[in-house]
Amino acid sequence: MSKVLNSLVDKDGFRLRGTEVSRIDAFSDVVFGFAVSLLVVSLQVPKTFDELRGVLMGFAPFALCFWILLAVWLRHYQFFRRFGLHDIATIRINAVLLFVILFYVYPLKFLFTLALGATHDEVFSKPTQIRQLMVLYGVGVCALNGLIALLNYQGWRHRHVLQLSRHEELLTRSYIVDACIVAGIGLLSCAVACILPPRDAGNAGWTYLLIAAHRPIHSLLLRRRLRRLHEPSHSPEAAE
């Protein structure tokens, strides 16, 4: 764990303490790369136009899954850059996060392939399987974001050792709250899927629009808190 403050600063004002690539970073990147390789549309070059068309039909689900994995990787990357933590607890949380990512690669691709292509009757033998799929996805959303929240909580726990400024403490709390809210939306989707009739359980997916509504509001509130924090009346000089 580094106690030295780095001169590099992220765009949100967070000083970067993990600027060197560690073994945890390298291993994590390999796992993320492997997860992306599992998403590839096809491992073979199409030999006919029909095969090519089939490959192209799988491009949209691949793109959506890739975007989600990239979003998780970015959160992961930012955490280790900002905090530079490599203690045992962080390693364990990171290991569980990587496991969840690998576990959910195929369910994620299946869900988006279904949403953009096949009908329910072609895929599900029982209506209850629609509900099970939505619950499976909701649990994944909750688990991933819950683990991201735990990683950032590790940064909060070590705030004194890392010498976090008041600005960085506020940002850290906002990272934790944001991840917890998204995890809660995943649980809400599970609840909606369980309440709806089995054939209509797919409509639980609409609850994820709450994420799009939450993020701008969360960012706005964070900017206001940061402005108040840096107002002259809240500065250390003013307090003296």
C-alpha positions in Angstrom: 0.0 0.0 0.0 1.6 3.3 -1.1 1.6 6.2 1.3 3.2 8.5 -1.3 0.9 11.0 -3.0 1.3 11.1 -6.7 1.4 14.4 -8.6 -0.9 13.0 -11.3 -4.6 14.0 -10.9 -7.6 12.5 -12.5 -10.1 14.7 -14.3 -12.4 14.7 -11.2 -9.6 15.9 -9.0 -8.7 12.6 -7.5 -4.9 12.1 -7.1 -3.7 8.9 -8.7 -1.8 6.6 -6.3 -1.6 3.5 -8.5 0.2 4.6 -11.6 2.4 1.5 -11.9 1.0 -1.7 -13.4 0.9 -4.4 -10.7 0.4 -8.1 -10.9 -3.2 -7.7 -9.8 -3.7 -5.2 -12.7 -2.0 -7.5 -15.2 -4.0 -10.6 -14.1 -7.3 -8.6 -14.1 -6.7 -7.4 -17.6 -6.0 -11.0 -18.8 -9.4 -12.0 -17.2 -11.2 -9.1 -18.9 -9.6 -9.9 -22.2 -10.6 -13.6 -21.9 -14.2 -12.5 -21.1 -14.3 -10.4 -24.3 -12.9 -13.3 -26.3 -15.8 -15.4 -25.0 -18.2 -12.8 -26.6 -16.8 -13.0 -30.1 -19.5 -13.4 -32.7 -17.8 -16.3 -34.5 -14.4 -18.1 -34.3 -14.5 -19.1 -38.0 -14.5 -17.0 -41.1 -17.9 -17.3 -42.9 -17.8 -19.4 -46.1 -21.2 -18.4 -47.5 -23.2 -15.2 -47.5 -25.8 -16.8 -45.3 -23.1 -17.6 -42.7 -21.8 -14.0 -43.0 -25.3 -12.6 -42.5 -25.7 -14.8 -39.4 -22.4 -13.4 -38.0 -23.6 -9.9 -38.7 -26.8 -10.5 -36.9 -24.8 -11.3 -33.8 -22.9 -8.0 -33.9 -25.4 -5.9 -32.0 -25.5 -8.3 -28.9 -21.7 -8.5 -29.0 -21.5 -4.7 -29.1 -23.8 -4.3 -26.1 -22.0 -7.0 -24.1 -18.7 -5.5 -24.9 -19.9 -2.0 -23.8 -21.0 -3.4 -20.5 -17.7 -5.2 -19.9 -15.8 -2.1 -20.9 -17.9 -0.1 -18.3 -17.0 -2.5 -15.6 -13.3 -2.6 -16.6 -13.2 1.2 -16.5 -14.6 1.3 -12.9 -12.0 -1.4 -12.0 -9.2 0.5 -13.7 -10.2 3.8 -12.0 -10.3 2.2 -8.6 -6.7 0.8 -8.8 -5.4 4.0 -10.4 -7.0 6.2 -7.7 -6.2 4.2 -4.6 -3.4 1.9 -5.5 -4.5 -0.7 -2.9 -3.1 -4.2 -3.0 -4.0 -5.5 0.5 -5.4 -9.0 1.0 -9.0 -7.8 1.4 -8.8 -5.9 -1.9 -7.3 -8.9 -3.7 -10.2 -11.1 -2.4 -12.9 -8.7 -3.5 -11.2 -8.3 -6.9 -11.0 -12.1 -7.3 -14.7 -12.4 -6.6 -15.4 -9.6 -9.1 -13.4 -11.3 -11.8 -15.2 -14.6 -11.1 -18.6 -13.0 -11.4 -17.6 -11.4 -14.7 -16.5 -14.7 -16.2 -19.6 -16.4 -14.9 -22.0 -13.9 -16.4 -20.4 -13.7 -19.9 -22.7 -16.3 -21.5 -25.9 -15.3 -19.6 -25.3 -11.7 -20.7 -24.8 -12.6 -24.3 -27.8 -14.9 -24.2 -30.0 -12.1 -22.8 -29.0 -9.5 -25.4 -29.2 -12.0 -28.3 -32.7 -12.9 -27.1 -33.7 -9.2 -26.7 -32.5 -8.3 -30.2 -33.5 -11.5 -32.0 -35.4 -14.7 -31.2 -38.9 -14.9 -29.8 -39.7 -16.4 -26.4 -41.4 -19.5 -27.9 -38.2 -20.4 -29.7 -36.0 -20.2 -26.6 -38.1 -20.9 -23.5 -39.7 -24.3 -22.9 -41.6 -22.9 -19.8 -42.8 -19.4 -19.1 -41.2 -19.5 -15.7 -37.8 -19.5 -17.4 -38.3 -15.9 -18.5 -38.6 -14.9 -14.9 -35.5 -17.0 -14.0 -33.5 -15.3 -16.7 -34.4 -11.8 -15.5 -33.7 -12.7 -11.9 -30.3 -14.2 -13.0 -29.4 -11.0 -14.8 -30.6 -8.8 -11.8 -28.5 -10.7 -9.4 -25.5 -10.2 -11.7 -26.1 -6.4 -11.8 -26.4 -6.4 -8.1 -23.3 -8.5 -7.5 -21.1 -6.5 -9.9 -22.0 -3.1 -8.6 -22.0 -4.4 -5.0 -18.4 -5.5 -5.5 -17.4 -2.2 -7.1 -18.9 -0.5 -4.0 -16.9 -2.8 -1.7 -13.7 -2.0 -3.6 -14.3 1.7 -3.1 -15.2 1.1 0.5 -11.7 -0.3 0.9 -10.4 3.0 -0.3 -12.6 4.7 2.3 -11.4 2.4 5.0 -7.8 3.4 4.2 -8.5 7.1 3.8 -6.1 8.1 6.6 -3.2 5.9 5.3 -3.8 7.2 1.8 -4.1 10.7 3.0 -7.3 11.4 1.1 -8.3 15.1 1.0 -11.8 16.2 1.8 -12.4 16.5 -1.9 -11.3 12.9 -2.4 -13.3 11.6 0.6 -16.4 13.2 -0.9 -15.7 11.6 -4.3 -15.1 8.2 -2.6 -18.4 8.4 -0.8 -20.1 9.3 -4.1 -18.5 6.3 -5.9 -19.9 4.0 -3.2 -23.4 5.5 -3.2 -23.6 5.3 -7.0 -22.6 1.6 -7.1 -25.0 0.8 -4.3 -27.9 2.5 -6.0 -27.3 0.6 -9.3 -27.0 -2.6 -7.3 -30.4 -1.7 -5.7 -31.9 -1.2 -9.1 -30.7 -4.8 -10.0 -32.5 -6.1 -6.9 -35.6 -4.0 -7.8 -35.6 -5.7 -11.2 -35.5 -9.1 -9.6 -38.5 -8.1 -7.4 -40.5 -6.9 -10.3 -39.8 -10.0 -12.3 -41.0 -12.1 -9.4 -44.2 -10.1 -9.0 -45.2 -10.0 -12.7 -46.8 -13.1 -14.4 -44.1 -15.4 -15.7 -44.8 -14.5 -19.4 -44.5 -10.8 -18.6 -41.4 -11.1 -16.4 -39.2 -9.7 -19.3 -40.8 -6.3 -18.7 -38.7 -6.1 -15.5 -35.9 -5.0 -17.8 -37.5 -1.6 -18.1 -36.5 -0.9 -14.5 -32.9 -0.5 -15.7 -34.0 2.8 -17.2 -33.8 4.1 -13.7 -30.0 4.0 -14.0 -30.2 6.5 -16.9 -32.3 8.7 -14.6 -30.1 8.2 -11.6 -26.7 9.1 -13.1 -27.4 12.7 -14.1 -29.1 13.5 -10.8 -26.2 11.9 -8.9 -23.7 13.9 -10.9 -25.6 17.1 -10.3 -25.8 16.6 -6.6 -22.1 15.7 -6.5 -21.1 18.9 -8.3 -23.2 20.9 -5.9 -21.5 19.3 -2.9 -18.1 19.9 -4.4 -18.8 23.5 -5.0 -20.0 23.9 -1.4 -16.9 22.2 -0.2 -14.6 24.6 -2.0 -16.5 27.7 -1.1 -14.3 30.2 0.9 -16.6 29.7 4.0 -15.7 25.9 4.0 -12.0 26.3 3.3 -9.4 25.7 6.1 -8.2 29.3 5.9 -11.7 30.6 6.5 -12.2 28.3 9.4 -9.1 29.8 11.1 
